[in-house]
Amino acid sequence: MHVTTPYEGSQHPQPEGALQAAEVRMVLIAGGDLRLMEETAFEVYRAGHIPILCEWFSFPLISIGGQSQNLDAEFSEPLHPIAERLLGRCDAVLRVEGLAAGADLMVALARQRGIRVHQDLQEALAG
């Protein structure tokens, strides 16, 4: 089965630097240094994949939880439950530098579930 790309058969050439058809992976990035995790996420994105940081999902909930006394206890510390839920949707985990018990937990859970774990960005991008 052949899939037609938006540029195939058109008069417009594919833009220089555009990604070729490839497997797009969701990569959960875990570590102890948020800035490093975000920089790594940018590189994962540039390589054509979808980077995920649990903090992107949990920080808004933590913010809301701090403003309201009526929210359930599960929203007072949502980082790890969200990370576990996201892990089930990701194709791989990339563990970057920095001490973080939560990141180590994500690596252990990924290995238990048979999800690929990478310790190096280039290794993760290679698949």
C-alpha positions in Angstrom: 0.0 0.0 0.0 1.4 3.3 -1.0 0.7 6.4 1.1 0.8 9.7 -0.8 2.6 12.6 0.9 1.3 16.2 0.6 4.3 16.9 -1.7 4.1 13.9 -3.9 2.8 14.6 -7.4 2.6 18.3 -6.8 4.5 21.1 -8.4 5.9 22.0 -5.0 9.0 20.2 -4.0 9.3 18.9 -0.4 10.8 21.7 1.7 14.5 21.3 2.5 15.0 19.8 5.9 11.5 18.3 6.0 11.2 15.0 7.8 11.0 11.8 5.7 8.2 9.3 6.4 9.4 7.4 9.5 8.1 5.9 12.7 7.0 8.7 15.0 7.6 7.8 18.6 6.3 9.3 21.8 9.3 9.6 24.2 8.9 10.2 27.9 11.8 12.2 29.1 12.7 11.7 32.8 15.4 13.2 34.8 16.4 15.5 37.7 17.1 18.7 35.8 14.0 20.3 34.2 16.1 22.6 31.9 18.1 19.6 30.6 14.8 17.7 30.1 13.3 20.6 28.1 16.4 21.0 26.0 16.3 17.2 25.3 12.6 17.5 24.4 13.4 20.1 21.8 16.0 17.7 20.2 13.5 14.8 20.3 10.9 17.1 18.6 13.4 18.3 16.0 14.1 14.6 15.1 10.4 14.2 14.3 9.2 12.5 17.5 6.8 13.6 20.2 8.6 14.4 23.5 6.6 14.1 26.7 7.6 15.6 30.1 5.3 14.6 33.0 5.9 18.1 34.4 4.0 19.6 31.5 0.9 17.8 32.6 1.3 17.9 36.3 2.4 21.5 37.0 -1.0 23.0 36.0 -2.8 20.5 38.3 -0.4 21.3 41.2 -1.0 25.0 40.6 -4.8 24.5 40.8 -4.4 22.2 43.8 -2.6 25.0 45.7 -5.4 27.4 45.1 -8.3 25.2 46.2 -8.9 23.4 49.4 -11.7 21.4 47.9 -9.8 19.2 45.4 -9.2 15.5 46.1 -6.0 14.4 47.7 -4.9 12.8 44.4 -4.4 16.2 42.9 -2.1 17.4 45.6 0.8 15.3 44.3 -0.1 14.4 40.7 3.3 14.1 39.1 3.8 10.3 39.7 0.3 9.2 38.9 0.4 11.2 35.7 3.8 9.9 34.8 2.5 6.3 35.2 -0.5 7.0 33.0 1.6 8.7 30.3 4.1 5.8 30.4 1.3 3.5 29.1 1.1 5.7 26.0 4.8 6.2 25.3 7.0 4.1 23.1 10.2 4.8 25.0 11.7 6.5 28.0 14.8 8.6 27.8 16.5 9.0 31.2 18.6 12.1 31.2 21.1 13.2 33.9 20.1 14.4 37.4 19.1 12.7 40.6 15.4 12.0 40.7 13.7 9.1 42.4 10.6 9.7 40.2 12.7 9.3 37.1 14.3 6.1 38.4 10.8 4.8 39.1 9.7 5.6 35.6 12.7 3.7 34.2 11.9 0.7 36.5 8.2 0.7 35.5 9.1 1.0 31.8 11.4 -2.0 32.0 8.7 -4.0 33.8 6.2 -3.2 31.1 8.7 -4.0 28.3 9.0 -0.3 27.1 12.3 0.7 25.7 14.6 2.7 28.0 17.4 4.8 26.7 20.2 6.6 28.6 21.5 8.5 25.6 19.7 11.0 23.3 21.3 9.6 20.1 20.4 6.1 21.1 16.8 7.1 21.6 16.6 8.9 18.3 18.1 5.8 16.5 15.2 3.8 17.9 
